[in-house]
Amino acid sequence: MYPPKNINAPNIRRRKITPRAINYILISIIVISLYLNLGMTISGFYIPMFGVYIGAGVLLIFKLYQQKKLSFFRDNRLNKDISTALLFSLSWIITIPFSPGGLGYVSEHLKSVALLSLSTISAVIVFYEILQWKHSKLGRYFLIISLFLTTYAVLETMIPFFRDISNDFRSVLYTDRFIYGSNKRDLVISGFIRPNVFTQEPSHLAKMLAISTLLYFVSNKGRGALQAYIALTIIQLLFTGSPTILVGPVLLTIFYFWKTIDTLNVGFSLYLKILALVGVLIGVLFAQQIISLLPSERAALIASGRDASFVIRTLGPATIAWDTISAYPWAGSGIGGRELVQDILIKAYREFPSMRVERFDENIGYAGWGNAFFEIFTYSGFVCGLILIPALIILLKRFRAGVLSSILIFLVIFNMDAGFTSVRPWIYFAFTMIALKLWYSQNSELNA
């Protein structure tokens, strides 16, 4: 006989880890790796944000297992999106035969094609996963991220103890890697030492804050959501001192504009959207002149070409792209061919009085490349660009929005970040397209 059960014993249930919880964990790994810019060097080739690729790969395998669709030949959206991303990335192989580096640089070009493939596929997987989250849970998830980073940014700015914790963590995590520490520059442009909140530089903090706060707002239907968004954005702008925070309001303005003109006559609506796209493109190309109209110390520095950050993020990359296309019209430097146009880079930055060009020789292939959008034209040239830009537009359409809206958001995000082949701008683009879909799901369908 079995011993009698203890009827007074508590009924303890073991909580199982659900598939949804595993998905949350994997997305969190991706977000943390993205924010901290954790990389790894394999066989002399540096892979930025390595954890994002690992997290996205495991997430894909797990999702396919859940769906019991382990074959990529089955007819479903995820597989089609991944195939499109892969074909787009492989299409950049056409630039290799025209590379100024010749046969000796083929392996480096192929590594860049592989990196671009991983980046675009990872973005597709993240987009596909988060789009299936309930709006309320998605909003809470990104609100937690936004509140934590905002709170710590305030504490780090006001209390030295929290700054010391952040700096100690950074010194360990980024041993032998770049760590931002231009305190004198911060005091000039912001009036205080800007917070880093455990990551490499203030811009990484600002990007995550801008996008996570935007995602919180568009997924929140509650009262006071707009007021909360405005309050958070103002606090973030004041305590980070980074204009990148304004990317969130810019994107939200685009969402509002797109939704408003969708209610107009179809022909007139299309005309206004094309006009908006051209306007943003002009804004990108003439950013220096536009910013010079603002009444601030940093605007004056930008206008005179003496703001190093703006030069590296906009003016320098634009000049490099133009000069590379002029020198190599068929395919520019070829995909990933940064080192091949180092002479063009040095010449371009010599035009700006704020730049110490000798420092670009210390980190060839990385220093001076601050804009993912202009990097496209550096890599493609003019002739191959006629093929690769349409291929890019086909990929952007896989993010479930109209062509014009996808291009417009791509322009904003890829001017915000660096590294066309790296995963960070692609993931931020995926996040923003999710925000756009959430915005329209509460209103109407997205047309163009």
PADRENDO-437594 format. One record per residue (C-alpha): residue number from 1; x, y, z; residue in three letters. Coordinates in nm, 2 decimals, padded with zeros to 4 digits. Layout:
BEGIN
NUM | X | Y | Z | ALA
...
END
This chain:
BEGIN
1 | 00.00 | 00.00 | 00.00 | MET
2 | 00.11 | 00.36 | -00.07 | TYR
3 | 00.16 | 00.58 | 00.23 | PRO
4 | -00.13 | 00.82 | 00.29 | PRO
5 | -00.10 | 01.16 | 00.13 | LYS
6 | -00.05 | 01.45 | 00.36 | ASN
7 | -00.37 | 01.64 | 00.31 | ILE
8 | -00.23 | 01.94 | 00.49 | ASN
9 | 00.08 | 01.98 | 00.26 | ALA
10 | 00.06 | 02.29 | 00.04 | PRO
11 | -00.03 | 02.24 | -00.32 | ASN
12 | 00.29 | 02.36 | -00.49 | ILE
13 | 00.28 | 02.39 | -00.87 | ARG
14 | 00.59 | 02.43 | -01.07 | ARG
15 | 00.55 | 02.70 | -01.32 | ARG
16 | 00.68 | 02.60 | -01.66 | LYS
17 | 00.87 | 02.83 | -01.89 | ILE
18 | 00.63 | 02.90 | -02.18 | THR
19 | 00.73 | 02.94 | -02.54 | PRO
20 | 00.63 | 03.31 | -02.52 | ARG
21 | 00.86 | 03.36 | -02.22 | ALA
22 | 01.15 | 03.21 | -02.42 | ILE
23 | 01.07 | 03.45 | -02.70 | ASN
24 | 01.08 | 03.74 | -02.46 | TYR
25 | 01.42 | 03.62 | -02.32 | ILE
26 | 01.56 | 03.59 | -02.67 | LEU
27 | 01.44 | 03.94 | -02.78 | ILE
28 | 01.59 | 04.08 | -02.45 | SER
29 | 01.93 | 03.92 | -02.54 | ILE
30 | 01.90 | 04.09 | -02.88 | ILE
31 | 01.81 | 04.43 | -02.73 | VAL
32 | 02.09 | 04.42 | -02.47 | ILE
33 | 02.35 | 04.31 | -02.73 | SER
34 | 02.23 | 04.59 | -02.96 | LEU
35 | 02.24 | 04.85 | -02.69 | TYR
36 | 02.58 | 04.75 | -02.55 | LEU
37 | 02.73 | 04.70 | -02.90 | ASN
38 | 02.89 | 04.37 | -02.79 | LEU
39 | 03.11 | 04.23 | -03.06 | GLY
40 | 03.35 | 03.94 | -03.13 | MET
41 | 03.65 | 03.90 | -03.35 | THR
42 | 03.67 | 03.57 | -03.54 | ILE
43 | 03.97 | 03.49 | -03.76 | SER
44 | 04.07 | 03.86 | -03.76 | GLY
45 | 03.72 | 03.97 | -03.87 | PHE
46 | 03.53 | 04.18 | -03.62 | TYR
47 | 03.16 | 04.10 | -03.60 | ILE
48 | 02.97 | 04.38 | -03.42 | PRO
49 | 02.68 | 04.29 | -03.19 | MET
50 | 02.75 | 03.92 | -03.22 | PHE
51 | 02.48 | 03.84 | -02.96 | GLY
52 | 02.21 | 03.98 | -03.19 | VAL
53 | 02.29 | 03.72 | -03.45 | TYR
54 | 02.30 | 03.44 | -03.20 | ILE
55 | 01.97 | 03.55 | -03.04 | GLY
56 | 01.80 | 03.59 | -03.38 | ALA
57 | 01.92 | 03.25 | -03.50 | GLY
58 | 01.80 | 03.07 | -03.19 | VAL
59 | 01.47 | 03.26 | -03.21 | LEU
60 | 01.42 | 03.15 | -03.57 | LEU
61 | 01.49 | 02.78 | -03.49 | ILE
62 | 01.26 | 02.80 | -03.19 | PHE
63 | 00.98 | 02.96 | -03.40 | LYS
64 | 01.01 | 02.71 | -03.68 | LEU
65 | 01.00 | 02.43 | -03.42 | TYR
66 | 00.69 | 02.58 | -03.27 | GLN
67 | 00.52 | 02.59 | -03.60 | GLN
68 | 00.65 | 02.25 | -03.70 | LYS
69 | 00.77 | 02.40 | -04.03 | LYS
70 | 01.13 | 02.31 | -04.04 | LEU
71 | 01.15 | 02.34 | -04.42 | SER
72 | 01.23 | 02.67 | -04.58 | PHE
73 | 01.05 | 02.56 | -04.89 | PHE
74 | 00.71 | 02.57 | -04.73 | ARG
75 | 00.49 | 02.86 | -04.84 | ASP
76 | 00.48 | 03.10 | -04.55 | ASN
77 | 00.56 | 03.47 | -04.49 | ARG
78 | 00.87 | 03.43 | -04.27 | LEU
79 | 01.04 | 03.21 | -04.52 | ASN
80 | 00.97 | 03.44 | -04.81 | LYS
81 | 01.09 | 03.74 | -04.61 | ASP
82 | 01.41 | 03.56 | -04.52 | ILE
83 | 01.47 | 03.45 | -04.88 | SER
84 | 01.42 | 03.81 | -05.00 | THR
85 | 01.67 | 03.94 | -04.74 | ALA
86 | 01.92 | 03.67 | -04.84 | LEU
87 | 01.88 | 03.74 | -05.21 | LEU
88 | 01.92 | 04.11 | -05.16 | PHE
89 | 02.24 | 04.06 | -04.96 | SER
90 | 02.38 | 03.82 | -05.22 | LEU
91 | 02.31 | 04.06 | -05.50 | SER
92 | 02.59 | 04.28 | -05.37 | TRP
93 | 02.83 | 04.02 | -05.50 | ILE
94 | 02.80 | 04.20 | -05.84 | ILE
95 | 03.02 | 04.48 | -05.70 | THR
96 | 03.31 | 04.25 | -05.63 | ILE
97 | 03.45 | 04.21 | -05.99 | PRO
98 | 03.48 | 04.59 | -06.02 | PHE
99 | 03.65 | 04.63 | -05.68 | SER
100 | 03.96 | 04.85 | -05.68 | PRO
101 | 04.11 | 04.59 | -05.45 | GLY
102 | 04.12 | 04.32 | -05.72 | GLY
103 | 04.13 | 03.95 | -05.64 | LEU
104 | 04.33 | 04.00 | -05.33 | GLY
105 | 04.03 | 04.16 | -05.15 | TYR
106 | 03.76 | 03.91 | -05.26 | VAL
107 | 03.76 | 03.73 | -04.92 | SER
108 | 03.70 | 04.06 | -04.74 | GLU
109 | 03.41 | 04.15 | -04.97 | HIS
110 | 03.25 | 03.81 | -04.92 | LEU
111 | 03.28 | 03.85 | -04.54 | LYS
112 | 03.08 | 04.18 | -04.58 | SER
113 | 02.82 | 04.00 | -04.79 | VAL
114 | 02.79 | 03.74 | -04.52 | ALA
115 | 02.76 | 04.01 | -04.25 | LEU
116 | 02.49 | 04.19 | -04.45 | LEU
117 | 02.30 | 03.86 | -04.49 | SER
118 | 02.30 | 03.80 | -04.12 | LEU
119 | 02.20 | 04.16 | -04.04 | SER
120 | 01.90 | 04.17 | -04.28 | THR
121 | 01.78 | 03.82 | -04.19 | ILE
122 | 01.81 | 03.91 | -03.82 | SER
123 | 01.60 | 04.22 | -03.87 | ALA
124 | 01.33 | 04.02 | -04.05 | VAL
125 | 01.32 | 03.77 | -03.77 | ILE
126 | 01.29 | 04.04 | -03.50 | VAL
127 | 01.02 | 04.22 | -03.70 | PHE
128 | 00.82 | 03.89 | -03.75 | TYR
129 | 00.84 | 03.80 | -03.38 | GLU
130 | 00.76 | 04.14 | -03.22 | ILE
131 | 00.47 | 04.21 | -03.46 | LEU
132 | 00.29 | 03.91 | -03.30 | GLN
133 | 00.31 | 04.05 | -02.95 | TRP
134 | 00.00 | 04.19 | -02.78 | LYS
135 | 00.01 | 04.57 | -02.79 | HIS
136 | -00.02 | 04.60 | -02.42 | SER
137 | 00.27 | 04.37 | -02.35 | LYS
138 | 00.48 | 04.53 | -02.62 | LEU
139 | 00.41 | 04.87 | -02.47 | GLY
140 | 00.50 | 04.76 | -02.12 | ARG
141 | 00.82 | 04.59 | -02.24 | TYR
142 | 00.96 | 04.90 | -02.41 | PHE
143 | 00.83 | 05.13 | -02.14 | LEU
144 | 01.04 | 04.94 | -01.89 | ILE
145 | 01.35 | 04.99 | -02.12 | ILE
146 | 01.27 | 05.36 | -02.16 | SER
147 | 01.21 | 05.42 | -01.79 | LEU
148 | 01.52 | 05.24 | -01.68 | PHE
149 | 01.75 | 05.41 | -01.92 | LEU
150 | 01.59 | 05.75 | -01.86 | THR
151 | 01.61 | 05.72 | -01.48 | THR
152 | 01.97 | 05.61 | -01.48 | TYR
153 | 02.06 | 05.89 | -01.72 | ALA
154 | 01.92 | 06.14 | -01.48 | VAL
155 | 02.10 | 05.98 | -01.18 | LEU
156 | 02.43 | 05.95 | -01.38 | GLU
157 | 02.41 | 06.32 | -01.47 | THR
158 | 02.33 | 06.44 | -01.12 | MET
159 | 02.51 | 06.20 | -00.88 | ILE
160 | 02.88 | 06.10 | -00.94 | PRO
161 | 02.83 | 05.77 | -00.76 | PHE
162 | 02.61 | 05.64 | -01.05 | PHE
163 | 02.85 | 05.78 | -01.31 | ARG
164 | 03.13 | 05.59 | -01.14 | ASP
165 | 02.93 | 05.26 | -01.15 | ILE
166 | 02.86 | 05.31 | -01.52 | SER
167 | 03.22 | 05.40 | -01.60 | ASN
168 | 03.36 | 05.10 | -01.41 | ASP
169 | 03.13 | 04.87 | -01.60 | PHE
170 | 03.23 | 05.02 | -01.93 | ARG
171 | 03.60 | 05.00 | -01.85 | SER
172 | 03.57 | 04.62 | -01.80 | VAL
173 | 03.33 | 04.55 | -02.08 | LEU
174 | 03.51 | 04.75 | -02.35 | TYR
175 | 03.87 | 04.66 | -02.27 | THR
176 | 04.09 | 04.75 | -02.57 | ASP
177 | 03.79 | 04.90 | -02.74 | ARG
178 | 03.67 | 05.26 | -02.80 | PHE
179 | 03.50 | 05.43 | -02.50 | ILE
180 | 03.37 | 05.78 | -02.53 | TYR
181 | 03.52 | 06.02 | -02.28 | GLY
182 | 03.52 | 06.36 | -02.44 | SER
183 | 03.42 | 06.55 | -02.13 | ASN
184 | 03.55 | 06.89 | -02.25 | LYS
185 | 03.34 | 06.86 | -02.57 | ARG
186 | 03.03 | 06.77 | -02.37 | ASP
187 | 03.08 | 07.08 | -02.15 | LEU
188 | 03.11 | 07.30 | -02.47 | VAL
189 | 02.80 | 07.16 | -02.66 | ILE
190 | 02.58 | 07.06 | -02.37 | SER
191 | 02.70 | 07.24 | -02.05 | GLY
192 | 02.74 | 06.91 | -01.86 | PHE
193 | 02.91 | 06.57 | -01.90 | ILE
194 | 02.66 | 06.35 | -02.09 | ARG
195 | 02.56 | 06.01 | -01.95 | PRO
196 | 02.65 | 05.68 | -02.12 | ASN
197 | 02.45 | 05.44 | -01.90 | VAL
198 | 02.68 | 05.14 | -01.93 | PHE
199 | 02.73 | 05.16 | -02.31 | THR
200 | 03.01 | 05.29 | -02.53 | GLN
201 | 02.89 | 05.64 | -02.61 | GLU
202 | 02.60 | 05.88 | -02.55 | PRO
203 | 02.46 | 05.83 | -02.90 | SER
204 | 02.39 | 05.46 | -02.83 | HIS
205 | 02.19 | 05.56 | -02.53 | LEU
206 | 02.00 | 05.82 | -02.73 | ALA
207 | 01.91 | 05.58 | -03.01 | LYS
208 | 01.76 | 05.32 | -02.78 | MET
209 | 01.57 | 05.59 | -02.58 | LEU
210 | 01.42 | 05.74 | -02.90 | ALA
211 | 01.30 | 05.41 | -03.05 | ILE
212 | 01.19 | 05.24 | -02.72 | SER
213 | 00.99 | 05.55 | -02.61 | THR
214 | 00.83 | 05.57 | -02.96 | LEU
215 | 00.73 | 05.20 | -02.94 | LEU
216 | 00.58 | 05.25 | -02.60 | TYR
217 | 00.36 | 05.54 | -02.72 | PHE
218 | 00.23 | 05.38 | -03.04 | VAL
219 | 00.13 | 05.06 | -02.86 | SER
220 | -00.05 | 05.25 | -02.58 | ASN
221 | -00.42 | 05.34 | -02.62 | LYS
222 | -00.46 | 05.47 | -02.26 | GLY
223 | -00.53 | 05.83 | -02.16 | ARG
224 | -00.23 | 06.04 | -02.10 | GLY
225 | -00.01 | 05.84 | -02.33 | ALA
226 | 00.08 | 06.15 | -02.54 | LEU
227 | 00.15 | 06.36 | -02.24 | GLN
228 | 00.37 | 06.08 | -02.10 | ALA
229 | 00.56 | 06.05 | -02.43 | TYR
230 | 00.62 | 06.43 | -02.44 | ILE
231 | 00.73 | 06.44 | -02.08 | ALA
232 | 00.97 | 06.14 | -02.13 | LEU
233 | 01.11 | 06.29 | -02.45 | THR
234 | 01.18 | 06.63 | -02.28 | ILE
235 | 01.35 | 06.47 | -01.98 | ILE
236 | 01.56 | 06.26 | -02.21 | GLN
237 | 01.66 | 06.55 | -02.43 | LEU
238 | 01.75 | 06.76 | -02.12 | LEU
239 | 01.96 | 06.49 | -01.95 | PHE
240 | 02.13 | 06.32 | -02.24 | THR
241 | 02.21 | 06.64 | -02.43 | GLY
242 | 02.18 | 06.44 | -02.76 | SER
243 | 01.98 | 06.56 | -03.06 | PRO
244 | 01.93 | 06.20 | -03.16 | THR
245 | 01.65 | 06.19 | -02.91 | ILE
246 | 01.45 | 06.40 | -03.16 | LEU
247 | 01.45 | 06.11 | -03.40 | VAL
248 | 01.15 | 05.98 | -03.21 | GLY
249 | 00.94 | 06.30 | -03.25 | PRO
250 | 01.05 | 06.32 | -03.62 | VAL
251 | 00.93 | 05.97 | -03.68 | LEU
252 | 00.60 | 06.03 | -03.49 | LEU
253 | 00.55 | 06.34 | -03.71 | THR
254 | 00.59 | 06.13 | -04.02 | ILE
255 | 00.33 | 05.88 | -03.88 | PHE
256 | 00.08 | 06.16 | -03.82 | TYR
257 | 00.15 | 06.32 | -04.16 | PHE
258 | 00.11 | 05.98 | -04.34 | TRP
259 | -00.21 | 05.90 | -04.16 | LYS
260 | -00.36 | 06.25 | -04.23 | THR
261 | -00.29 | 06.26 | -04.60 | ILE
262 | -00.42 | 05.90 | -04.64 | ASP
263 | -00.77 | 06.05 | -04.58 | THR
264 | -00.73 | 06.27 | -04.89 | LEU
265 | -00.79 | 06.20 | -05.26 | ASN
266 | -00.56 | 05.91 | -05.37 | VAL
267 | -00.38 | 06.11 | -05.64 | GLY
268 | -00.33 | 06.41 | -05.42 | PHE
269 | -00.22 | 06.19 | -05.13 | SER
270 | 00.05 | 06.02 | -05.34 | LEU
271 | 00.17 | 06.36 | -05.46 | TYR
272 | 00.21 | 06.48 | -05.10 | LEU
273 | 00.39 | 06.16 | -05.00 | LYS
274 | 00.64 | 06.20 | -05.28 | ILE
275 | 00.69 | 06.56 | -05.18 | LEU
276 | 00.75 | 06.46 | -04.82 | ALA
277 | 01.01 | 06.20 | -04.94 | LEU
278 | 01.19 | 06.46 | -05.15 | VAL
279 | 01.17 | 06.70 | -04.86 | GLY
280 | 01.34 | 06.46 | -04.62 | VAL
281 | 01.61 | 06.38 | -04.88 | LEU
282 | 01.68 | 06.75 | -04.93 | ILE
283 | 01.69 | 06.78 | -04.55 | GLY
284 | 01.95 | 06.51 | -04.53 | VAL
285 | 02.16 | 06.66 | -04.81 | LEU
286 | 02.14 | 07.02 | -04.68 | PHE
287 | 02.14 | 06.94 | -04.31 | ALA
288 | 02.43 | 07.17 | -04.23 | GLN
289 | 02.26 | 07.47 | -04.39 | GLN
290 | 01.93 | 07.40 | -04.21 | ILE
291 | 02.09 | 07.34 | -03.87 | ILE
292 | 02.29 | 07.66 | -03.91 | SER
293 | 01.97 | 07.86 | -03.88 | LEU
294 | 01.92 | 07.74 | -03.52 | LEU
295 | 02.03 | 07.98 | -03.23 | PRO
296 | 02.27 | 07.75 | -03.04 | SER
297 | 02.64 | 07.71 | -02.98 | GLU
298 | 02.64 | 07.37 | -03.14 | ARG
299 | 02.45 | 07.49 | -03.45 | ALA
300 | 02.72 | 07.75 | -03.49 | ALA
301 | 02.99 | 07.48 | -03.47 | LEU
302 | 02.80 | 07.26 | -03.73 | ILE
303 | 02.76 | 07.56 | -03.96 | ALA
304 | 03.13 | 07.62 | -03.96 | SER
305 | 03.22 | 07.25 | -04.00 | GLY
306 | 03.39 | 07.25 | -03.65 | ARG
307 | 03.15 | 07.00 | -03.49 | ASP
308 | 03.34 | 06.67 | -03.52 | ALA
309 | 03.04 | 06.45 | -03.44 | SER
310 | 02.83 | 06.61 | -03.72 | PHE
311 | 03.12 | 06.59 | -03.96 | VAL
312 | 03.17 | 06.22 | -03.90 | ILE
313 | 02.80 | 06.14 | -03.91 | ARG
314 | 02.69 | 06.34 | -04.21 | THR
315 | 02.93 | 06.57 | -04.40 | LEU
316 | 03.23 | 06.34 | -04.41 | GLY
317 | 03.04 | 06.03 | -04.53 | PRO
318 | 02.85 | 06.23 | -04.79 | ALA
319 | 03.18 | 06.36 | -04.93 | THR
320 | 03.34 | 06.02 | -04.92 | ILE
321 | 03.04 | 05.87 | -05.11 | ALA
322 | 03.05 | 06.14 | -05.38 | TRP
323 | 03.43 | 06.12 | -05.43 | ASP
324 | 03.42 | 05.74 | -05.44 | THR
325 | 03.15 | 05.74 | -05.70 | ILE
326 | 03.35 | 05.99 | -05.90 | SER
327 | 03.66 | 05.78 | -05.88 | ALA
328 | 03.50 | 05.44 | -05.92 | TYR
329 | 03.16 | 05.48 | -06.10 | PRO
330 | 03.10 | 05.11 | -06.18 | TRP
331 | 03.08 | 04.98 | -05.82 | ALA
332 | 03.24 | 05.22 | -05.58 | GLY
333 | 03.47 | 05.05 | -05.33 | SER
334 | 03.27 | 04.73 | -05.35 | GLY
335 | 03.07 | 04.59 | -05.06 | ILE
336 | 03.26 | 04.65 | -04.74 | GLY
337 | 03.56 | 04.80 | -04.92 | GLY
338 | 03.63 | 05.08 | -04.67 | ARG
339 | 04.00 | 05.02 | -04.65 | GLU
340 | 04.02 | 05.05 | -05.03 | LEU
341 | 03.92 | 05.41 | -05.03 | VAL
342 | 04.11 | 05.52 | -04.72 | GLN
343 | 04.29 | 05.78 | -04.93 | ASP
344 | 03.96 | 05.93 | -05.03 | ILE
345 | 03.85 | 05.93 | -04.67 | LEU
346 | 04.16 | 06.12 | -04.55 | ILE
347 | 04.12 | 06.37 | -04.83 | LYS
348 | 03.76 | 06.43 | -04.75 | ALA
349 | 03.82 | 06.49 | -04.37 | TYR
350 | 04.11 | 06.73 | -04.44 | ARG
351 | 03.85 | 06.97 | -04.57 | GLU
352 | 03.71 | 07.01 | -04.21 | PHE
353 | 03.91 | 07.21 | -03.96 | PRO
354 | 03.77 | 07.02 | -03.66 | SER
355 | 03.92 | 06.68 | -03.77 | MET
356 | 04.25 | 06.52 | -03.68 | ARG
357 | 04.30 | 06.31 | -03.98 | VAL
358 | 04.60 | 06.12 | -03.84 | GLU
359 | 04.37 | 05.94 | -03.60 | ARG
360 | 04.19 | 05.77 | -03.90 | PHE
361 | 04.52 | 05.59 | -03.97 | ASP
362 | 04.51 | 05.43 | -03.63 | GLU
363 | 04.18 | 05.24 | -03.70 | ASN
364 | 04.15 | 05.20 | -04.07 | ILE
365 | 03.81 | 05.07 | -04.19 | GLY
366 | 03.63 | 05.18 | -03.88 | TYR
367 | 03.71 | 05.55 | -03.79 | ALA
368 | 03.53 | 05.80 | -04.00 | GLY
369 | 03.24 | 05.59 | -04.12 | TRP
370 | 02.95 | 05.74 | -03.93 | GLY
371 | 02.65 | 05.71 | -04.17 | ASN
372 | 02.50 | 05.39 | -04.30 | ALA
373 | 02.29 | 05.57 | -04.57 | PHE
374 | 02.58 | 05.73 | -04.76 | PHE
375 | 02.78 | 05.41 | -04.71 | GLU
376 | 02.54 | 05.24 | -04.96 | ILE
377 | 02.66 | 05.46 | -05.24 | PHE
378 | 03.02 | 05.43 | -05.14 | THR
379 | 02.98 | 05.05 | -05.18 | TYR
380 | 02.76 | 05.04 | -05.49 | SER
381 | 02.89 | 05.32 | -05.71 | GLY
382 | 02.67 | 05.46 | -05.98 | PHE
383 | 02.62 | 05.17 | -06.23 | VAL
384 | 02.57 | 04.88 | -05.97 | CYS
385 | 02.36 | 05.12 | -05.77 | GLY
386 | 02.11 | 05.12 | -06.05 | LEU
387 | 02.05 | 04.75 | -05.98 | ILE
388 | 02.11 | 04.74 | -05.60 | LEU
389 | 01.88 | 05.03 | -05.50 | ILE
390 | 01.57 | 04.87 | -05.66 | PRO
391 | 01.67 | 04.55 | -05.49 | ALA
392 | 01.68 | 04.74 | -05.16 | LEU
393 | 01.33 | 04.88 | -05.22 | ILE
394 | 01.20 | 04.52 | -05.28 | ILE
395 | 01.34 | 04.42 | -04.94 | LEU
396 | 01.19 | 04.72 | -04.76 | LEU
397 | 00.85 | 04.62 | -04.89 | LYS
398 | 00.87 | 04.30 | -04.70 | ARG
399 | 00.83 | 04.50 | -04.38 | PHE
400 | 00.46 | 04.52 | -04.45 | ARG
401 | 00.43 | 04.89 | -04.55 | ALA
402 | 00.40 | 05.09 | -04.86 | GLY
403 | 00.71 | 05.17 | -05.07 | VAL
404 | 00.72 | 05.54 | -05.00 | LEU
405 | 00.68 | 05.51 | -04.62 | SER
406 | 00.94 | 05.23 | -04.61 | SER
407 | 01.19 | 05.45 | -04.80 | ILE
408 | 01.12 | 05.75 | -04.59 | LEU
409 | 01.18 | 05.57 | -04.26 | ILE
410 | 01.48 | 05.40 | -04.41 | PHE
411 | 01.63 | 05.74 | -04.48 | LEU
412 | 01.57 | 05.86 | -04.12 | VAL
413 | 01.71 | 05.55 | -03.95 | ILE
414 | 02.01 | 05.49 | -04.17 | PHE
415 | 02.12 | 05.85 | -04.13 | ASN
416 | 02.09 | 05.81 | -03.76 | MET
417 | 02.34 | 05.52 | -03.74 | ASP
418 | 02.65 | 05.38 | -03.90 | ALA
419 | 02.75 | 05.06 | -04.07 | GLY
420 | 02.53 | 04.95 | -04.36 | PHE
421 | 02.63 | 04.59 | -04.33 | THR
422 | 02.61 | 04.58 | -03.95 | SER
423 | 02.29 | 04.48 | -03.77 | VAL
424 | 02.21 | 04.78 | -03.55 | ARG
425 | 02.05 | 05.01 | -03.82 | PRO
426 | 01.86 | 04.72 | -03.96 | TRP
427 | 01.72 | 04.62 | -03.62 | ILE
428 | 01.63 | 04.99 | -03.55 | TYR
429 | 01.46 | 05.00 | -03.89 | PHE
430 | 01.26 | 04.68 | -03.80 | ALA
431 | 01.16 | 04.84 | -03.47 | PHE
432 | 01.04 | 05.16 | -03.65 | THR
433 | 00.84 | 04.96 | -03.90 | MET
434 | 00.67 | 04.78 | -03.62 | ILE
435 | 00.59 | 05.12 | -03.47 | ALA
436 | 00.44 | 05.23 | -03.80 | LEU
437 | 00.23 | 04.91 | -03.82 | LYS
438 | 00.11 | 04.96 | -03.46 | LEU
439 | 00.02 | 05.32 | -03.54 | TRP
440 | -00.19 | 05.22 | -03.84 | TYR
441 | -00.35 | 04.92 | -03.67 | SER
442 | -00.52 | 05.16 | -03.44 | GLN
443 | -00.64 | 05.37 | -03.73 | ASN
444 | -00.65 | 05.24 | -04.08 | SER
445 | -00.46 | 05.04 | -04.34 | GLU
446 | -00.13 | 05.17 | -04.47 | LEU
447 | -00.15 | 05.25 | -04.84 | ASN
448 | 00.19 | 05.38 | -04.96 | ALA
END
